[in-house]
Amino acid sequence: QIVAAMRAHSATVAVQEEACRALIYITVGTGTDAQGCARKQAAADAGVLPLLVAAMHAPSTTTALQWQARVALISITHGTDTQSSSRKQAAVDAGALLEIWQWQ
């Protein structure tokens, strides 16, 4: 439902911010526990990584939304599970590296 909301309301900053906050809460953790890693992978499998990148550079974006999208990206891609490398690569493929680098 988070991904669907992000897709349906891509130009609505409030929806994007709430979605990012929800993703952060769902995926935050050490990245070593099986349940946490499964939540991270589920978010990536749902296609949220490109949506987070899009939220960072949407014309209506705000500094707060950019920060929350970056934190969500970091949370989702962090981990030591066997799928963490594919999540990181998916984020790079979605343009996350450039977005994070431009923010600095």
N, C-alpha and C positions, 0 to 999 in steps of 0.2 A: 504494500500500500504506500510505503514511503516513496518508492521509485515511481509509482503511478502518479502520485501527487506532484513530484518534481517534474515529471513530463507534462502533466496537464496544466501546471501553473509555472512554467519556466520563467515568465516575466514578473512574477509576483514575489518580491523580496521576502515578505513575511513568511510565505509558504516555504521558500527555499531555506531561510534561516531555521525554521522549525524542523525541517527535514534534516538539515545538517546536525542540529542539536540531537535529534533522535538517533541519528547514525552514530554520533560520538558516544552517547550513552550505551547504545547496544553493542558497540565494538570496542570500547575502551578496555584496556587490560594489558597484562604482561605479554600476551602473544605466545605463551607457552602452554596454557591449559587447553585441553581438547574442546571444551564447550565454547570458549572465547574464540578460538581459531575457527571453529565451525560457523560462528556468527559472522566473523570477518569474511569468510569464504562465501557464505550465503549472500552477503551484501554485494560482493564483487560479482558473483554469478547472476545476480538480479540486474546487473548492468548499471550500477550506480556510479562507477568511476568516471565515465565520460560526462555524466550529469553534474558531478561535482566540479569537474574542470569547466564545463559550460557555465555553471553558476559563478565561477570566479571571474569570468570576463564578459558576462552579460552586460548589455548597455545600462541596465537598471541596478547593477550590483552596488553594494556598499562595502566599506572597509570591514564592517562586522561580518558580513556574509562571506567575503573573501577569506577572512581569518577562520571562520567556522568550517568552510569547505576544505581549507588546508588541514585543519585539525582532523576532520573526518577522513580525509585521504591518508594522512599519516597513521591514524588509528587502524584503518582497514588494511593497509599494506604492511603494518608492523607484525612481526611474528617469526617464529622459528620452525613452524610446521612445514611439511613438505610442499604445501601449496603457496607459501608466502612469496617465493620467487616469481611464480606466475602472476600473483596479485600485483607485485611491484612492476613487472613487465607490462601488465595491462594498464597500470596507471601511467607509465611512460608512454605507451602507445596512444593513450587518450590525450596526451599533451600535458600531463601534470608537471613534469620536470621543468618545462619552460615556464609554466605559470608560477611555480614556486620560486624559480630563479628570478623572474621578473619582479616578484614582490620584494625581494631583498634590497 
